[in-house]
Structure formats: C-alpha cells, structure tokens
C-alpha cells in the first residue's frame, strides 16, 4: 500500500516542508442521504450557555477557545434522528462536558498526568449522580453540571436508560484514570490495549448511549444481547474515535503529545513515519466500515430484534456525522483551536471508494478480533 494514499496528490511531494496536510476523502459505504440536524445551531448556543453557567473551563484562554469549536453542536452531527430540541440538547450538553472535562482533566489541564487528583474528581462526580436527588456540593462544577443533565435524562427516558447513563460515565472515568496513570509513569500503550482505551475515553460510552437517549429511542435493555448488534455498536464508536485521532493528531502532536493517539501507537508498534501510520489508520478504518456493512446486512436480512433497524440507522448517522464533525471542527483544523491559529489540515469530504485490498478481512488486533468471530462469516476467519 502506498503510504501517501491518505494525502491528496498535490501534498505528496511536499511532506517534509508543507505544514498543512491535505487529507483525501473518508470512505462512506452507507447508501443514505445524510443531513446535519436542523437544530444544531440552536443546541450549540445553549450548550455554550450551559458551559458558562457551570464555569466548565479553568482559564479564560480555554473558555474563549470553546466558542467556534462546535463542541455542543456535534450533537447535531451525530444525533440526527432526535425528535425535538429538548432531546438533542441532552446530547449537546453532555458533549460540552465531555470536551471541557477532557481539556481540563485529561489533555491540557493541571491533572492530565495526575491520576489521584483525577480519581478524586471522578469519585465525587459519580457519587453526585448516584444520589441525584440532592446536590452534594454546589461548588463542584462538573458534578453539578452532570447532575443537571441526568435530571433531564430521567425526565425524558425510561429508568433503564437513565441507570445505564450513570454506568456509562463510570466506565468513561475509570479508563481516563487508567490512561492518566500510564501518562504519569511515562508508559505508552500497545496497540491492542489502546484500541480498548479509545473506546472509552472522551465520554465515548455516554456518547454511544445517547444514540438512544438523544434520538428518543426506547428499544429495551436487550437490544445488545445480539452479539452482532453489539459488534456494530463497537465498530461505530471505534470508527468515529479513529477518525478523531487522525484529524486531531496534528494539533495534539504540538500541544499535548503523550502517545495516546492511534497515529502515535501505530508509529511505535510498526516503526512507521507519520505518513505511513496515517495511511495504515485510514485503511483499518475502511476495513471496519466494511465489516459494519457485512454485519448490518446479516442482521437486517434475518430474524432480529424489532428495534435493530432504527438502532442501526442511528449508528450509521452517528458514524458519518462524527467523521464529518472531525473534518470540519476548528478544534482540530487549527493548531491552537481558533481561526487565528495555523491551519493543520484540509479535509476532502467523503468517497464511496474504499482504500486498499481485502477490506473485509480481520484486523490483527486481539481486543477487537471478536468482531470477525460473530455472524455467518465467523468460520471463514477461523473461529477459535
């Protein structure tokens, strides 16, 4: 495979001197008309108000960066089936917390490499959600803000989803603490461990659960009992985060490099250049999308849970919307996260043409190998 496949032709001769990466189109295998939710701008504005109300920043510089990054507006990209502004706002406000908590506690803030301090904050926040009937500490900004969202989740969703929402936050925090522990000790992750870590960091478990909550879907607690549907969910969350890593790599490499990006991990694992690691990452992403299509078709063409079809629709919208947001947000497009800064890359939208060969073949990463061990084609891949 040509290691420059992920770059447009005009950029390839200038890899060593050209600071702006021109990234070729992302693969989109879904035969559907995608549109950002018409209420995106409205919920982004209210998410910024939410950020201001609870002071979800630690410096004025960080506060100013949040304007224009569409951190709340991402909900309009990934929850396009939301039936109303109230449901969509749940996704927008959670997204705002996800990015601000990530900035303050994980990537650039004072506790990014201090797992004990991060654990203290996570512990207090989780307890605030468990005993949501009261405000435990009115001065704990993130705990009070997350309790605010949970109260609305409980009003708009069935109890089982509200309880799963709290558990999803717990999973998110647990992995962030594990990551911070490694950063503090200077430990860089191996590829198999990193993929699982990235499925949980950045509030991904809660983002994924919101494909039901923000979209107003009540599909029952047994939807993911079908291992094929569970694999589809993991594929969607991984593809979007893979894309996030690729597009955010350039600003992270200059501002917060700690080895926790798929590009860094592939470079470490295979002794690759940035260009070769980027090409490998996009090739793997394409193979994941091909596997998604295989499993989707198998589920929908046979006996399946009555909620599977709408849930898979929501996953497809989440996937393409998430990639599109990564392409467009100034959080990634500019090194300092604002339009006054240096441009990191230019994106090229989508293509129906996948890169590489044998795209539906398994990816050799133990922690995600099970995606190819379920469904009709499992025996072809040597089920163990």
Residue pairs with C-beta under 8 A, 6 or more apart in sequence:
1 279
1 280
1 283
1 355
1 356
2 279
3 272
3 273
3 275
3 276
3 279
4 12
4 15
4 275
4 279
5 24
5 279
5 282
5 283
5 355
5 356
6 23
6 24
6 275
6 278
6 279
6 281
6 282
6 355
7 15
7 21
7 22
7 23
7 24
7 275
7 278
8 22
8 23
8 24
8 348
10 22
11 18
11 20
11 21
11 22
15 275
19 342
20 343
20 344
20 345
20 346
21 250
21 344
21 345
21 346
22 345
22 346
22 348
23 246
23 247
23 345
23 346
23 347
23 348
24 348
24 351
25 348
25 349
25 350
25 351
26 243
26 282
26 285
26 323
26 327
26 349
26 350
26 351
27 282
27 285
27 286
27 289
27 350
27 351
27 352
27 353
27 354
27 355
28 289
28 320
28 323
28 350
28 351
28 352
29 289
29 290
29 292
29 293
29 352
29 354
30 293
30 316
30 319
30 320
32 316
32 317
34 80
34 317
34 320
34 321
34 324
35 80
36 76
36 77
36 80
36 321
36 324
37 75
37 76
37 77
37 79
37 80
37 82
37 88
39 76
39 82
39 85
39 88
40 73
40 75
40 76
40 77
41 73
41 76
42 85
43 72
43 73
43 75
43 76
43 85
43 88
43 89
43 91
43 92
44 70
44 71
44 72
44 73
44 76
44 92
46 72
46 89
46 92
46 93
47 71
47 72
47 73
47 75
47 89
47 92
47 93
47 95
47 96
48 66
48 67
48 72
48 96
50 56
50 72
50 92
50 93
50 96
50 145
50 148
51 57
51 63
51 66
51 72
51 96
51 100
53 145
54 141
54 142
54 144
54 145
54 148
55 141
56 96
56 97
56 100
56 101
56 104
56 141
56 142
56 145
57 63
57 66
57 100
57 103
57 104
58 104
58 109
58 110
62 100
62 103
62 104
62 108
64 338
65 331
65 336
65 337
65 338
66 96
66 99
66 100
68 330
68 338
68 339
69 99
69 329
69 330
69 331
69 337
70 325
70 328
70 329
70 330
70 331
71 95
71 96
71 98
71 99
71 100
71 331
72 92
72 93
72 95
72 96
73 92
73 325
74 92
74 95
74 321
74 322
74 325
74 329
75 82
75 88
75 89
75 91
75 92
75 95
75 210
75 214
76 88
76 92
76 321
77 321
77 322
77 324
77 325
78 91
78 207
78 211
78 240
78 317
78 318
78 321
78 322
78 325
79 87
79 88
79 91
79 210
79 211
79 214
79 215
79 314
79 317
79 318
79 321
80 317
80 321
81 215
81 216
81 217
81 310
81 313
81 314
81 317
82 88
82 91
82 214
82 215
82 216
83 215
83 216
84 216
86 152
86 156
87 156
87 213
87 214
87 215
87 216
88 214
89 152
90 149
90 152
90 153
90 156
90 210
90 213
90 214
91 207
91 210
91 213
91 214
93 145
93 148
93 149
94 149
94 203
94 206
94 207
94 210
95 203
95 207
97 142
97 145
97 146
97 149
97 203
98 202
98 203
98 206
98 207
99 331
101 142
101 203
102 201
102 202
102 203
103 109
104 110
104 111
105 111
105 112
105 118
105 121
105 176
106 112
106 118
106 176
106 179
106 180
106 201
107 252
107 256
108 255
108 256
110 117
111 117
111 118
111 121
111 180
112 180
112 183
112 256
112 258
113 180
113 183
113 184
113 258
114 180
114 184
115 177
115 178
115 180
115 181
115 184
118 176
118 177
118 180
119 177
121 142
122 173
122 174
122 176
122 177
124 136
124 137
124 140
124 143
125 140
125 142
125 143
125 146
125 169
125 173
126 166
126 169
126 170
126 173
127 136
127 143
128 135
128 136
128 137
128 140
128 143
128 144
128 146
128 147
129 143
129 146
129 147
129 150
129 166
129 169
130 166
132 147
132 150
132 151
132 154
135 144
135 147
136 143
137 143
137 144
138 144
146 169
150 162
150 165
150 166
153 161
153 162
153 165
153 213
154 162
156 213
156 216
157 165
157 212
157 213
157 218
158 218
160 221
161 209
161 212
161 213
161 218
164 209
164 221
165 206
165 209
165 213
167 205
168 205
168 206
168 208
168 209
169 203
169 205
169 206
171 200
171 205
172 200
172 201
172 202
172 203
172 204
172 205
172 206
174 200
175 197
175 200
175 201
176 200
176 201
178 197
179 197
179 201
179 260
182 188
182 189
183 258
183 259
183 260
188 259
188 260
188 264
188 265
188 268
189 197
189 259
189 260
189 265
190 265
190 269
191 265
191 266
191 269
191 365
192 365
192 366
192 367
193 367
194 260
194 262
194 265
195 238
195 365
195 367
195 368
196 367
197 260
198 204
198 238
198 241
198 242
198 245
198 260
198 262
199 205
199 234
199 237
199 238
199 241
201 241
201 260
202 241
202 244
204 237
204 241
207 237
208 233
208 236
208 237
208 318
211 217
211 311
211 314
211 315
211 318
212 218
212 219
212 311
212 314
215 314
217 307
217 310
217 311
217 314
219 305
219 307
219 310
219 311
220 305
220 307
222 305
223 229
223 305
223 307
223 308
223 311
224 230
224 233
225 305
226 299
226 304
226 305
226 308
227 374
228 295
228 298
228 299
228 374
228 375
229 299
229 304
229 305
229 308
229 311
229 312
231 291
231 295
231 370
231 371
231 374
231 375
232 292
232 295
232 296
232 299
232 312
232 315
233 315
234 368
234 371
235 288
235 289
235 291
235 292
235 295
235 371
236 292
236 315
236 316
236 318
236 319
238 288
238 368
239 285
239 288
239 289
239 292
239 319
239 322
239 323
240 318
240 319
240 322
240 323
240 326
242 262
242 281
242 284
242 285
242 288
243 285
243 322
243 323
243 326
244 322
244 326
244 332
245 261
245 262
245 263
245 281
246 262
246 263
246 278
246 281
246 282
246 285
246 326
247 326
247 327
247 332
247 333
247 345
247 347
248 261
248 326
248 331
248 332
249 261
249 263
249 264
249 274
249 278
250 332
250 335
250 344
250 345
251 331
251 332
251 334
251 335
251 336
251 337
251 344
252 261
253 261
254 335
255 335
255 336
257 264
259 265
259 268
262 277
262 281
263 274
263 277
263 278
263 281
264 277
266 272
266 277
266 280
266 281
267 273
267 274
267 277
270 276
270 277
270 280
272 280
279 355
282 355
283 355
283 356
283 359
284 363
286 354
286 355
286 356
286 359
287 356
287 359
287 360
287 361
287 363
288 363
288 371
289 319
289 354
290 354
290 359
290 360
291 360
291 371
291 372
292 315
292 319
294 360
294 375
294 377
295 371
295 374
295 375
296 312
296 316
298 375
298 376
299 308
299 312
300 308
300 309
300 312
320 350
323 350
324 350
326 332
327 347
327 349
328 347
330 337
330 338
330 339
331 337
332 344
332 345
333 343
333 344
333 345
333 347
334 340
334 341
334 342
334 343
334 344
335 341
335 342
335 343
335 344
336 342
362 369
362 371
362 372
362 381
363 369
372 378
372 381
373 381
373 383
373 384
